[in-house]
Amino acid sequence: MNRKYIPEEVELKWEEYWAKAGLFNCDVSDKNKFYCLEMFPYPSGRIHMGHVRNYAIGDVIARYKRMRGYNVLHPMGWDAFGLPAENAAIKEGTHPAKWTYDNIAYMKKQLVRLGLSYDWRREITTCAPEYYKWNQWFFLRMLERGLAYRKSSFVNWCPSCATVLANEQVIDGRCWRCDSVVVQKELEQWFLKITEYEEELLQATGGLKGWPENVILMQKNWLGKSEGLEAFFKIEGSDDPVLIFTTRADTLYGATFVCLAPGHPLAEKLVEDRAALEKIKEHYGKLDEKHGLFTGHYAINPANGGRIPVYIANFVLMEYGTGAIMSVPAHDQRDYEFAQKYNLPIRTVIRPEEGPAPPERAFEEDGVLVDSGSFSGMKSAVARTEIAKLLESKGIGKRVVNYRLRDWGISRQRYWGTPIPVIYCEKCGVVPVPEKDLPVILPEDVKLTGKGGSPLAETGSFVKTACPKCGGPARRETDTMDTFMDSSWYFIRYCSKKDEDALDRENVKYFMSVDQYVGGVEHAVLHLLYSRFFTRVVRDLGITDVSEPFTNLLTQGMVCMETYKCPEHGWLYPSQVKEGRCELCGSPVEKGRTEKMSKSKRNIIDPDHLITRYGADTARLFSLFAAPPERDLEWNEKGVEGAYRFIQRLWTLVHANLEKLNSVKGSPEGVTPLIRKTHQTIKRVTRDIEKDYHFNTAIAAMMELVNMTGAFEPKAEAEWREMRFALEELLLLLSPFCPHAAEELWQAMGNESSIQSIPWPGYNEEAAREEEVELVVQVNGKVRARLMVPQGLPDEELKRRAMNEPKVLELTSGKKIRNTFTVRGRLVNIVIA
C-alpha cells in the first residue's frame, strides 16, 4: 500500500465501499434507536462552508452513536420549492424543475464526497409530486377539522417578490428574502389555525430540556402571551362602543385618545373620507411609522368620564387583541410619539417609586399611581387588578389573555410551490379536491415572468376543471403553499423509506422524535415553531404519539471570514487578493471586519477547492476543531493546514512502524504511561462528545495522544503491543471525525472488519486515573493539612480544595483572608489576619 497520504485516493475508495456495503442503512429493529438530523438544505447550486460545518457536526454524532450500539437513523433530502428557483429560472431562461434537479445532483455529489453517513434510501425532494401530495393531504385533513380556513385580510406584500409574506418573514418592515420594503395589501388568503395550539405550544417550552435557552426564549416571545383587560369605551353619537385591549389597566386614567386599526369594523362607519382611510391602510403594520387619521368622533374614558378623540392609526394591529387600543402617551413611547406628532394631550398618572420621571419621553415602568381617583397611591401591580375588578363589577370590562401569535397565512402568489388542493364552483362554493385525485400536479407548461400574481392563474389547462360535487365548470385555486409547509413535517417522512407508505405508523412510532437536531439559530422562530405545530396536528390525526418533534437541539455558530474590498471592483474573493492588492487592477485592498461568509460580500471559501487540496477529512477536522459547535468559527488557512498536518503525522506514524506493529499480537499488560494516557484520552473524548458535543477539546485530547505515541520509542515486544493498542484505540476515537483516514489506517494495521462496525472503545477507570501528588496546606506558614490530589490541577482548584479541608475551615472561620498562593502545585499557603 502507498505510504504517501493522498486524500482523494483514500476517500473515494472508502466512500464507494460504504455505499456498496450499505453500512449506514437503517431499518426498524429491536435495538434502541437514535434519530440524528441536520436541517436539510435548499438546493441553491453548491454547498458552502456553513453546510460543511453543520453536516460534519451531525455526522460525528451519528457515527459515534452507531459505535455506541444504537440503530442510527441519519437521513438527508432537499428543501426544493421556493422563490429562488423561480427567479433563477427567469434569469437563466430555464425551468425551475431543471434548475432545481441539476443543483440537487451536484450538491449530492458534494455531500457524498464529504463522507457523510446518510441512509440515501430515504432521500426526499419536496418539489416531487410523491412528496407534496402529502402537503395537500395534510391540508385537507386540517380543512376537515377547521384548522384550515380562508378569509380576506391585510397581508404583508413584497412588491419585488410579488407574493405574500408571513409575519415571521417580515424583518424590520422588510422582506426576509430580498430586503424590499413590505407593504400592506388586502387579499383572500388561506390560513392554518396555529393559534388553536398556542397555549400548549407555550406550556410545552418548559419541557424542552435539550434546547438552548435563547431559542426557548425566542419561541416564548413569539407566542407572546399577555394578560390584560378588555374594556368598552362608549362613542358619542353611536350605539357601537369600541372594545379595547390593554396590558396596563393601571394607566387607564391617563388615556387621552383611542386608536383603531385601519381594518377595524368601526373604521368605515366612523370615517367619511374613504381616500384618507385607504391612505392609512398603505402604511398598516409598519410599527416604526406613526400615521393617524382623526375620525371626527370622541369616546368616553370609562374611568374618569373624559371625552377623548378616536383616531385610526397604522400601528394598531387588527390581529392582536381587539384591534383597538386606549392610548396613554405619558406611559407608552409609541403613543407619546403619536401624541407629539398630532398635538394630543399627555396626562401623567404613574410616578416612579423613587426619583423623577424621565424628561421628554414616556415613563413605561411600574410605579405609583397619581391623579387616578381612589386608586392614587397604589402600586401599579395592585392597581391593575383593582381597576380591572371595578370595570368587571360595572359590566364594562373583563380580564383576558392574549397572544402575539397569529394564524399562519400559507397562500403564496408564486408558481414554484405546492398547489393548494381546492376548487371553486359558482354553484357549490369552495370544494376540497377529493383525496383520490391527489396529488394536484404542478404543471410545467407555464410562462414565468416574475411579475404580478401567480403564473398558474394564466395557465388555462390548470385553472379550468370540473367541480367534484356537481360536475359543472369550476376553477382551481392558483395560489401555492408557503414553502415552510414542506419543512414542517419532513422529519416524519424520513421515518419511512421512499418505497414505503409515507406515514407508516409503525415506522413513525419507532423513530420519532428526532433525538438530535442540528441547524442554524436563524430558524429559531419560523421553522421550529411550525414544526412543533405540525407535529401536534399529526399527533391528533393518530399518526404519532409524540408532541415535540425534536428532543435535543444544537444551534451551530456561523462560519466567518474577513472581507476584502477594492475601490474599483468592490467586494473581492480571497483568491483575488495578492499581497494586499487587488489582482484585477493592483489597487490597495481594504481589509474589512470578520463576518459571516456570504456570496454578496464574496468572503467565501469553496468546499470543493478545500477538499481537492486537502481532502474531506481535513475539511471536517478543521470545521470541528476551530471552535465549539455553538460558537462562530473564524476561517483560518493556517488552521486548515494544521488539521492536514495532524492527519499526515498520524498517517506517517502508522506506516513508519507498520511492519513491527503488525507482527505483535495480544493485549498489553500493566499500566504504563502510554497505556494510562490512552485510557485517559478515551475517557476525555467520550466525555467531551457526551457533554455538549465539545468536539474541539476531544480533538485536542487525540492530538496529545498522537504526540505522546510519536515520541514513544518501543524496543521490546511488550512495548510494541503498547504502541499498537494506543494507535488502534486512537483510530477508533478518530473515526467519527476523519472516517476515511481512520478506515484506511485500521485496515493497514491488519484489521479485516470495517472500523465502522467496531464498538466505541471503553476505558478502565483505574487505568485512566490521574497520578496523584501530596498537597501540603499551610495557614500563616504552618502546616495544617495534607491531602492527595491529581497531578496538574489548576491553581484555583488547588486553592478550593485546600480551603475545604476541615482544619483549614476551622482556622479561617470568621477571619479575613489576606492572600492565598500556591507553590509548584504541591503547596498552598493561606494568609489570614
Rosetta blueprint (number, residue, H / E / L):
1 M L
2 N L
3 R L
4 K L
5 Y L
6 I L
7 P H
8 E H
9 E H
10 V H
11 E H
12 L H
13 K H
14 W H
15 E H
16 E H
17 Y H
18 W H
19 A H
20 K H
21 A H
22 G L
23 L L
24 F L
25 N L
26 C L
27 D L
28 V L
29 S L
30 D L
31 K L
32 N L
33 K E
34 F E
35 Y E
36 C E
37 L E
38 E E
39 M L
40 F L
41 P L
42 Y L
43 P L
44 S L
45 G L
46 R L
47 I L
48 H L
49 M H
50 G H
51 H H
52 V H
53 R H
54 N H
55 Y H
56 A H
57 I H
58 G H
59 D H
60 V H
61 I H
62 A H
63 R H
64 Y H
65 K H
66 R H
67 M H
68 R L
69 G L
70 Y L
71 N E
72 V E
73 L E
74 H L
75 P L
76 M L
77 G E
78 W E
79 D L
80 A L
81 F L
82 G L
83 L H
84 P H
85 A H
86 E H
87 N H
88 A H
89 A H
90 I H
91 K H
92 E H
93 G L
94 T L
95 H L
96 P H
97 A H
98 K H
99 W H
100 T H
101 Y H
102 D H
103 N H
104 I H
105 A H
106 Y H
107 M H
108 K H
109 K H
110 Q H
111 L H
112 V H
113 R H
114 L L
115 G L
116 L L
117 S L
118 Y L
119 D L
120 W H
121 R H
122 R H
123 E L
124 I E
125 T E
126 T L
127 C L
128 A L
129 P H
130 E H
131 Y H
132 Y H
133 K H
134 W H
135 N H
136 Q H
137 W H
138 F H
139 F H
140 L H
141 R H
142 M H
143 L H
144 E H
145 R L
146 G L
147 L L
148 A E
149 Y E
150 R E
151 K E
152 S E
153 S E
154 F E
155 V E
156 N E
157 W E
158 C E
159 P L
160 S L
161 C L
162 A L
163 T E
164 V E
165 L E
166 A L
167 N H
168 E H
169 Q H
170 V E
171 I E
172 D L
173 G L
174 R E
175 C E
176 W L
177 R L
178 C L
179 D L
180 S L
181 V E
182 V L
183 V E
184 Q E
185 K E
186 E E
187 L E
188 E E
189 Q E
190 W E
191 F E
192 L E
193 K L
194 I H
195 T H
196 E H
197 Y H
198 E H
199 E H
200 E H
201 L H
202 L H
203 Q H
204 A H
205 T H
206 G H
207 G H
208 L L
209 K L
210 G E
211 W L
212 P L
213 E H
214 N H
215 V H
216 I H
217 L H
218 M H
219 Q H
220 K H
221 N H
222 W H
223 L H
224 G L
225 K L
226 S E
227 E E
228 G E
229 L E
230 E E
231 A E
232 F E
233 F E
234 K E
235 I E
236 E L
237 G L
238 S L
239 D L
240 D L
241 P L
242 V E
243 L E
244 I E
245 F E
246 T E
247 T L
248 R L
249 A H
250 D H
251 T H
252 L H
253 Y H
254 G H
255 A L
256 T L
257 F E
258 V E
259 C E
260 L E
261 A L
262 P L
263 G L
264 H L
265 P H
266 L H
267 A H
268 E H
269 K H
270 L H
271 V L
272 E L
273 D L
274 R H
275 A H
276 A H
277 L H
278 E H
279 K H
280 I H
281 K H
282 E H
283 H L
284 Y L
285 G L
286 K L
287 L L
288 D L
289 E L
290 K L
291 H L
292 G E
293 L E
294 F E
295 T E
296 G E
297 H E
298 Y E
299 A E
300 I E
301 N L
302 P L
303 A L
304 N L
305 G L
306 G L
307 R E
308 I E
309 P E
310 V E
311 Y E
312 I E
313 A E
314 N L
315 F L
316 V L
317 L L
318 M L
319 E L
320 Y L
321 G L
322 T L
323 G L
324 A E
325 I E
326 M E
327 S E
328 V L
329 P L
330 A L
331 H L
332 D L
333 Q H
334 R H
335 D H
336 Y H
337 E H
338 F H
339 A H
340 Q H
341 K H
342 Y H
343 N L
344 L L
345 P L
346 I L
347 R L
348 T L
349 V L
350 I E
351 R E
352 P L
353 E L
354 E L
355 G L
356 P L
357 A L
358 P L
359 P L
360 E L
361 R L
362 A L
363 F L
364 E L
365 E L
366 D L
367 G L
368 V E
369 L E
370 V L
371 D L
372 S L
373 G H
374 S H
375 F H
376 S L
377 G L
378 M L
379 K E
380 S H
381 A H
382 V H
383 A H
384 R H
385 T H
386 E H
387 I H
388 A H
389 K H
390 L H
391 L H
392 E H
393 S H
394 K L
395 G L
396 I L
397 G E
398 K E
399 R E
400 V E
401 V E
402 N E
403 Y L
404 R L
405 L L
406 R L
407 D L
408 W E
409 G E
410 I L
411 S E
412 R E
413 Q L
414 R L
415 Y L
416 W L
417 G L
418 T L
419 P E
420 I L
421 P L
422 V E
423 I E
424 Y E
425 C E
426 E L
427 K L
428 C L
429 G E
430 V E
431 V E
432 P E
433 V L
434 P L
435 E H
436 K H
437 D H
438 L L
439 P L
440 V L
441 I L
442 L L
443 P L
444 E L
445 D L
446 V L
447 K L
448 L L
449 T L
450 G L
451 K L
452 G L
453 G L
454 S L
455 P H
456 L H
457 A H
458 E H
459 T L
460 G H
461 S H
462 F H
463 V H
464 K E
465 T E
466 A E
467 C L
468 P L
469 K L
470 C L
471 G L
472 G L
473 P E
474 A E
475 R E
476 R E
477 E L
478 T L
479 D L
480 T E
481 M E
482 D L
483 T L
484 F H
485 M H
486 D H
487 S H
488 S L
489 W L
490 Y H
491 F H
492 I H
493 R H
494 Y L
495 C L
496 S L
497 K L
498 K L
499 D L
500 E L
501 D L
502 A L
503 L L
504 D L
505 R H
506 E H
507 N H
508 V H
509 K H
510 Y H
511 F H
512 M L
513 S L
514 V E
515 D L
516 Q E
517 Y E
518 V E
519 G E
520 G E
521 V H
522 E H
523 H H
524 A L
525 V L
526 L H
527 H H
528 L H
529 L H
530 Y H
531 S H
532 R H
533 F H
534 F H
535 T H
536 R H
537 V H
538 V H
539 R H
540 D H
541 L L
542 G L
543 I L
544 T L
545 D L
546 V L
547 S L
548 E L
549 P L
550 F E
551 T L
552 N E
553 L E
554 L E
555 T E
556 Q E
557 G L
558 M L
559 V E
560 C E
561 M E
562 E E
563 T E
564 Y E
565 K E
566 C E
567 P L
568 E L
569 H L
570 G E
571 W E
572 L L
573 Y L
574 P H
575 S H
576 Q H
577 V E
578 K E
579 E L
580 G L
581 R E
582 C E
583 E L
584 L L
585 C L
586 G L
587 S L
588 P E
589 V L
590 E E
591 K E
592 G E
593 R E
594 T E
595 E E
596 K E
597 M L
598 S L
599 K L
600 S L
601 K L
602 R L
603 N L
604 I L
605 I L
606 D L
607 P H
608 D H
609 H H
610 L H
611 I H
612 T H
613 R H
614 Y H
615 G L
616 A H
617 D H
618 T H
619 A H
620 R H
621 L H
622 F H
623 S H
624 L H
625 F H
626 A L
627 A L
628 P L
629 P L
630 E L
631 R L
632 D L
633 L E
634 E E
635 W L
636 N L
637 E H
638 K H
639 G H
640 V H
641 E H
642 G H
643 A H
644 Y H
645 R H
646 F H
647 I H
648 Q H
649 R H
650 L H
651 W H
652 T H
653 L H
654 V H
655 H H
656 A H
657 N L
658 L H
659 E H
660 K H
661 L H
662 N L
663 S L
664 V L
665 K L
666 G L
667 S L
668 P L
669 E L
670 G L
671 V L
672 T L
673 P H
674 L H
675 I H
676 R H
677 K H
678 T H
679 H H
680 Q H
681 T H
682 I H
683 K H
684 R H
685 V H
686 T H
687 R H
688 D H
689 I H
690 E H
691 K L
692 D L
693 Y L
694 H L
695 F H
696 N H
697 T H
698 A H
699 I H
700 A H
701 A H
702 M H
703 M H
704 E H
705 L H
706 V H
707 N H
708 M H
709 T H
710 G H
711 A H
712 F L
713 E L
714 P L
715 K L
716 A L
717 E H
718 A H
719 E H
720 W H
721 R H
722 E H
723 M H
724 R H
725 F H
726 A H
727 L H
728 E H
729 E H
730 L H
731 L H
732 L H
733 L H
734 L H
735 S L
736 P L
737 F L
738 C L
739 P H
740 H H
741 A H
742 A H
743 E H
744 E H
745 L H
746 W H
747 Q H
748 A H
749 M L
750 G L
751 N L
752 E L
753 S L
754 S L
755 I H
756 Q H
757 S H
758 I L
759 P L
760 W L
761 P L
762 G L
763 Y L
764 N L
765 E H
766 E H
767 A H
768 A H
769 R L
770 E L
771 E L
772 E E
773 V E
774 E E
775 L E
776 V E
777 V E
778 Q E
779 V E
780 N L
781 G L
782 K E
783 V E
784 R E
785 A E
786 R E
787 L E
788 M E
789 V E
790 P E
791 Q L
792 G L
793 L L
794 P L
795 D H
796 E H
797 E H
798 L H
799 K H
800 R H
801 R H
802 A H
803 M H
804 N L
805 E L
806 P H
807 K H
808 V H
809 L H
810 E H
811 L H
812 T H
813 S L
814 G L
815 K L
816 K L
817 I E
818 R E
819 N E
820 T E
821 F E
822 T E
823 V E
824 R L
825 G L
826 R L
827 L E
828 V E
829 N E
830 I E
831 V E
832 I E
833 A L
